Amino acid sequence: MSDTEIAVHADADNLAAAVAARLVTRLIELQTEGRVPRIVLTGGGVGIDLLRRLRELPDQQAVDWGRVELFWGDERFVAPDDPERNDLQAREALLDHVALDPARVHPMGADTGSGPSGAEKAAQEYADLLSGLAGPGAAVPGFDVVLLGMGGEGHTLSVFPDSPAVHETRPTVVAVHDCPKPPPDRVSLTLAVLDRAHEAWVVVAGDAKADAVAAAVGGASETDVPVAGARRAGTTRWLLDTEAAAKISER
């Protein structure tokens, strides 16, 4: 059973700032232990804002960015230069401003004109990449921190309720089609990947998400509320603003 922590911050701005500071501290801790941190990034408003705020922190200069390995939990399957790509937004917010090793930055594939069917190829390529970086007998590496966002209906990564992806039991990467919010085609890690995560940080703001947060924290099934799959990680940290946390005590 995952260790669980809930931290509540005043609003979305304070939440983003606090998670940015927490992430810098964790990176420094891992590098002090002699490790190359493996971090899975997320998109969304707060997910990108925390990267922007991390860039502004004086402590980030203590991170050896060339010894940080970055992955993405999901990606919108759109053109490489589409501003909706999580990869592009993350680069503008942080990645282009620190001295990363390009060989340790692993974006998911983009649509280069192949259409929806190309998402299947992109998913397989990312699955092969993760398998190649994993230890013997593992399908994916052991991630130190997986950053997760959440939609109002409880989706995380690009795993939505009632979608085939929510029933995938393998720790792998899947193409997701007919998403209930645009764009319809995406590439996503499965919830089973979280079995190999040391920590999952679920970063959520806004009252529209309070019901799903309360359900997930209260033990809802991940097939009904996919973000509940965060408890698969060794440690699950629910990092919330007051609006997103408002209904936890009601469950």
N, C-alpha and C positions, 0 to 999 in steps of 0.2 A: 504494500500500500504506500502510495506516495506521501511524503511529508508535505504538509500544506501550510502556506503562510498567506495571510490577507493583509495588505497595506492600503490604506485609504488616504487620498490626498484631496485637497480642497477643491480643485478644479482641473480641467484638462491641461492648462499651462503648468501648474505645479506638478501634475503627474508626469508630464514629459520631462521636466527638469529633474525630478527625483529619479526617474528611471535612467536618464542619461548619466547622472552621477553614480548610480548603483552599477551601471554597466562598466564605466571606466574603472571603478574600484575592483570589479571582478576580473577585468582584463589584467590589471596590474598584479592582482593576487595570483592568477594562473601563471603569468610569466615569471613571477618570483619563485614559483614552484618548479620552474624550468620547462614549462609546457608551452606549446603553441595553441592558444585558444581557438576553438572551433565554434563559431557563432552562426546561428541561422537568423537572418533578418526577416522582418515583416514590412508590409506596406501600410497604407492607410494614413489618415491625418496625424494621429498621435505617433504612429510608428516612424514616420518620416520626421516629424517635429523633434522627436527625441534624438535622432541622429544629428539634426541641425544644432541642437543645444549641446550635444556632446562635443561637437567641433569647437564650440565656444568656451569649453571648460579649460582652465589652465592645466588641470591634472592630466588631460589627454596627452600632453607633451611627454609625460612619463611612460606612455605606452610605446613599445617597440612595434610600430604598425607593420613593419616588414615581417614580423612573426605573429601575425593574426590571420587566421583562415576564415573566409566568409562564404556563406551559402545563402540561398533563398528558400523560404518555405513554400512559396507559390509565385506564379507570375501570370500576368495577363498575356495571352498569346496574340500579340499585336506586332506591328512593325518595330524594328529595332530602335527607331527614332521617335516612336509614339510617346508623348509625354505621360501617358497612363502607365507605362512600364514601371514596376517597382524598382527594377535595376537602375533605370535612368534617374528616377527621383532620389534614390539613395546616393547615387554618384554626385548629384548636384548638392545634396544636403551635407555629405561628409566625405565620401570615398575619394573624390577628386581633390580633396584638400589635405589629405594625409599621405604619408609615404608607404603605401601598401605595396606588397609584392604582387604584381599582376598574376603570377602563377598560383597565388593563393586566394584569388577572387573568382568565384564560380557562379556566374549568372546562368539562368535557364535560357533555353533557346527562344528565338523570336520568329515571328511569321515573316518569311522573306518572299512570300508570294505563293506558298504552297496551299494556303487555305486551311480550313479546320483539320484536315487529315494530317497536316504537318505537326500538329500538337502531339500526335501519337509518337512521331519520330523524336520530337524534342524531349518527351517524357522518357523514352527509352535511352536516349543519349545521356540524360541526367542520371538515370538509374545506373547506367554503366559507369559513369564518373564516380558516383558514390560507392559503388561496389569496389572499384579499383582503389579507393582510398580507405576502405574498411579493413579491419583485421581479418585474420583467417576465420572462415565460417560465418562472417557477418555480411549483411547486404548493404549496410550503411555505416558510416563512422559513428563513434560515440561523441555526440555533440555536447559541448559544455553548457551552452545556453541556447535555447530555442525561443526566440521572441514570437509571440502569437498575438494577433489582433482578433476581433470578433465582430460579426454582424449582428443586427438586431434580432434575427431569428436563431442565433446561436452558431452560425457557421464559423469555422476557423480554417486557416490555410485557404484552399478553395474546395473544402469539403462541406457540402451543404446537406441539410436534412433531406431525406428521401432521394438522395442521389446515389448512383452506383458506387461512387468513391467512398461513401460512409460505411459500406459493407466490405471494403477491401481489407483483408487480414494480413497481407504481406507488407513488410517494411520496404516500400519502394516508391516510385514516382508514377503518377497516372495523368493521362489527359482527361480533362473535365469539359464536357460539352453541355449546351443548353442551360448555362448558369442562370439563376433567376434574377441576377443583376448583371448589367453589361460590364465588360464584353462577355459574350456567351462562351468563348473557348479559352481555357486556361490550362496550365500545367501545375501540378501540386504534389507535394509530399503527401503520403497517407498518414492517418492517425497512428498506425503501427510503428512509424518511424520514431515516435515519442518514447517507445520502449527503450530506445538507445540514447535517450537524452538524460544527462545528469540533472539539468534544471529546465523547466518550462516556465517562462514568464508571460502571463496573460495580461496584456496592457489594454484597458478598456475605459472609455469615458462616455458619458452621456446617459440621460434618463431613458432614452429609447432602448437601451440595452440592459436595463435593470432586471427585467423579468428573466431573460436568458442567463444572466450572471447568477441570479439567485437559484435558478433551476440547476445549473451546472454545479455550483458549490454545494447545493443540497443533495447531490447524488444522482441526478438525472442520467439516463442512458445516453451514451455518445451517439447512438443511432437517432435519438430524438433531438439532442442538443450536442452537436459535434464537438464544441469546445470542451465538453466534459472529458474528452479524451486527453486533455492536458494532464490528468491525474496519472497517466501512464508513466510520466517522467519520474526520475528519482525524487525530485523536489518540485512542487508546483507552487509558484508565487502568483497570486492574484493581485495585480497592481492596478488599482481602481481610483477613479475620482468619486466624490460623494454621491453624485447622481447615479453612477453605475452601481454603486454599492448599496443604494437606498433600500432595496427589498430583500437583502440577504436575511435579515432578522425575521422576516415574515414567513420564511419557509421552515 
